[in-house]
């Protein structure tokens, strides 16, 4: 079963909740390339499973992160 990543995004940061089986992990990151890389490291530390991501379409703040995740093969739903 895949892990699920919910992302609440803002101009300067984003909050993540990762659901893996019955475990929940939370973390905040900066909304810039260094934060995206930190997210990728955090994900690999918490799940070997495929991840499906969902994030909100707040202004244009979501675009760079959605592109980053998509380029790494992570399915992304923008809602």
C-alpha positions as CSV (number, residue, x, y, z in Angstrom):
1,X,0.0,0.0,0.0
2,X,1.4,3.4,-0.8
3,X,2.1,6.1,1.7
4,X,0.1,9.3,1.5
5,X,1.6,12.8,1.8
6,X,-0.7,15.8,2.6
7,X,0.8,19.2,2.1
8,X,-0.5,22.5,3.4
9,X,1.4,25.2,1.5
10,X,2.0,28.9,2.1
11,X,4.3,31.5,0.6
12,X,7.3,30.9,2.8
13,X,6.8,27.3,4.1
14,X,4.8,24.1,3.8
15,X,3.5,21.7,6.4
16,X,3.5,17.9,5.7
17,X,1.7,15.0,7.1
18,X,2.9,11.6,6.0
19,X,0.6,8.6,6.5
20,X,2.4,5.2,6.4
21,X,0.2,2.3,7.4
22,X,-1.1,3.3,10.8
23,X,1.7,5.8,11.6
24,X,1.6,9.6,11.1
25,X,4.7,11.8,10.7
26,X,4.6,15.6,10.6
27,X,7.2,18.2,9.6
28,X,7.5,21.7,8.3
29,X,9.8,22.9,5.5
30,X,10.7,26.1,3.7
31,X,9.0,26.7,0.4
32,X,12.2,26.9,-1.6
33,X,14.5,24.4,-3.3
34,X,16.5,23.6,-0.1
35,X,13.2,22.8,1.6
36,X,12.2,20.5,-1.3
37,X,15.4,18.6,-1.0
38,X,14.9,18.3,2.8
39,X,11.4,16.9,2.1
40,X,12.9,14.3,-0.2
41,X,15.4,13.3,2.5
42,X,12.7,13.2,5.1
43,X,10.4,11.0,3.0
44,X,13.2,8.5,2.3
45,X,13.9,8.3,6.0
46,X,10.2,7.5,6.9
47,X,9.0,5.2,4.1
48,X,10.5,2.8,1.6
49,X,7.0,2.6,0.0
50,X,5.7,4.6,-3.0
51,X,4.3,7.9,-2.0
52,X,1.2,9.7,-3.3
53,X,1.1,13.4,-2.6
54,X,-1.8,15.9,-2.4
55,X,-1.4,19.6,-2.0
56,X,-3.6,22.7,-2.1
57,X,-3.5,25.1,-5.0
58,X,-2.8,28.2,-3.0
59,X,-2.0,31.1,-5.3
60,X,1.1,30.0,-7.2
61,X,3.0,28.8,-4.1
62,X,2.4,25.2,-4.9
63,X,3.8,25.1,-8.5
64,X,7.6,24.6,-7.8
65,X,7.0,21.9,-5.1
66,X,4.5,20.0,-7.3
67,X,7.0,20.1,-10.2
68,X,9.8,18.9,-7.9
69,X,7.7,15.9,-6.7
70,X,6.5,15.1,-10.2
71,X,10.0,15.1,-11.6
72,X,10.9,12.5,-8.9
73,X,8.1,10.2,-10.0
74,X,5.8,11.0,-7.1
75,X,2.1,11.2,-8.2
76,X,0.8,14.6,-7.2
77,X,-2.8,15.8,-6.9
78,X,-3.4,19.5,-6.7
79,X,-6.7,20.4,-5.1
